[in-house]
Amino acid sequence: MHIQGFRAPWLHRTKDLISILDKNKFIWDSSFPDSNPTMMGYAGSGCSTVYPFHPLIKEDDKYVHSSIVELPVTIPQDWMCIHPLGMSPKELYDLWKKKVDYIQSLGGLALFITHPARYDLGDKRYLPVYEKIIKYVLEKKPYISTCTEICETFIKNE
């Protein structure tokens, strides 16, 4: 079995991450959020897109597109909204719904990272938000797939 994708824990990335993944024949990465207002050391460091893309890597003295397909995390993470931003369940749902609608209007990728721990989205106050947003997204009849399948489609359509 060959591991095809990677997501850095806490989305902590280094300048060498994509080069290392590229050299090791990974297909995709999902360590870059589209925006990142609260991550210590990474605030404001999102990739500013809701579409898959090939990140740049440095080869010799120039930058080239890697073979890696970056799948940006486009939906704000639950823990970020719950803890640093202190959102209520209603505020979290409203934010997610608004972001899903925005991404749909652009034809982009809605990629969620959620945490089922009892102090995050698994908290009994927030768990209904997860159920509600899943129902909302499913009503939109989205294309749902694995990260690898999304990358294969992206590469085929380049």
N, C-alpha and C positions, 0 to 999 in steps of 0.2 A: 504494500500500500504506500503510495506517494502522497505526502502532505502537499496540498496545492495552494493553501492560503494561510494568511497570518493576520492577527490583530494584536498589536502591542498592548500589554496590560496597562490599564489606566490611559490608554492612547499615548503613552510616553514614547516618543520617537527620537531618533538621533539622525544626524545628517547622513549617516552611512546605512541606515535601515534599508532603503530601497535598493541600493547597490548590493548589499548582502543577499537580499531576497532574490534579486535578479541573477546573481552569480550561482545561487543554489536552485535555480529553475522553478521557483514559485510562480504561480500564475497570477495571484491577486494578493492585495493587501487591503486592510480596512482599518487603518490606524489614524487616519486624518479626518477630523470633523469638518463640516462645511464652515462652521463658525465655532468659536470656543471662548466664551466670555469669562469663565471662572477658573479654569485650570491653572494652578500656580505654576509659573514659569512658561505657560503656553497661552496666556490670555491674548486674544486677538490673533491667534495663529492658525485659524482655519484655512482651508484651501479655497473657500469662496465659490464653490460650485456644488450643484446637486446632480451632476452627471459623472459617470465613470471617466477616467482619464489615465494617461500614461505619465507618471511623474518623471521629472528630469533627474538624471544622475550625472556625476562628473566623470568623464573619461579623459585621461591625460589633462589637457588644459582647456577642455571645452565641455559644455553641457549637451547631453543628448537625451532623447526620450528612452526610458527603460522599456523593457518588455512587460513589466508588471502593470496590471490594471488596478488602479486605485478605486475602491468603492467607498466614497466618503460617507461617514456617519452623518446623516442629514436630519435626524430627529433628535432634539436635545435629550441627553441621557436623564433617566429618572432620578438618579442620585443627585445630579447637579441641580435639578429643579427643586427637589425635596429639601436638600441640606443647605448648600451655600445660598440658594435663592429663596428658600423658605416658602415655596408655593403650596397652596392648599390643593386638595384633590381637584376641585373645580378649576383652579388656575392651570394646573398641569394638563388636564383634559382639554381645556380651551386652547392652550398653547399648541399641544400636539395636533389638535383638529385643524387649527389655522395653518400650521406648517404642512400638514398633509395636503390641504387644499391648495396651498401655494405651490408645492412640488408638483401636484397633479396638473396645475395650470401651465407648468413649464414642460411637462412630460419627463420629469426627472425621476431620480431614484429615492424612494423613501426607505431609509435603512435605520432601523431601531436597534439600540442596545438597551436591554432592560436587566434589572437585577432582582431576582425573586427573594432575596434575603428579607427576613421579617422587619428589618429596620429601613428597607428601601421600598420598592414597589410591592413586596410581599406583606407590608404592613396592612392590617385589616382596613385602615382608612383609605389606602391608595389602591388596593387590589381591584376594587370595582372600576377604577380608571382604566386599567389594563383590559379588562373585559369589554368595557364600553368602546375603547379606541379600536380594538380588534373588530368589533361589530361594525363600527363606522367605516373602517378601511375596507372590509369585505363587501359592504354595500356598494362600493365604488367599482367593484369587479376588477381589481388590479391583476397584473401579471405577477405571480408569486413564484419564486424560484430560489435555488441555492446560489450562493455567491459564485461558485464555479460555473454554473450554467449561465448566469448573467454575464460573466466575463467572456465565455465562449460566444455568446450572442453578440456582445460588444465587438469582439475581435472580428467575427465573421462580417459584421456590417461596417467595418472601418473603410 
